[in-house]
Amino acid sequence: MTAVKAYYDGKVFIPLTPIKAARNQAAIVTVLDETTETNGSRDYLQFAGSLSDEDYREITAILVTTEKVDENEW
């Protein structure tokens, strides 16, 4: 069992550090009587942006040539 520090964003619990857990893995959650600084709880926004038209066309062309793989197939 692994202890993980996290915070609740109003919908889901967000781990404060990377964790190794399988999708749908069972967990035990203990809610503390304190709050945690989350830097706005939208850390993913640091990765948001827009692509140039050229980059968009390149990525779109690559996606067209990819093959869909069943989610359980590697």
Protein Blocks (a to p, Z undefined) as FASTA:
>chain_A
ZZdddddehjaccdfbdcdddehiacdddddfbdcdeehopmmlmmgccddfklmmmmmm
mmmmpccddfkbZZ
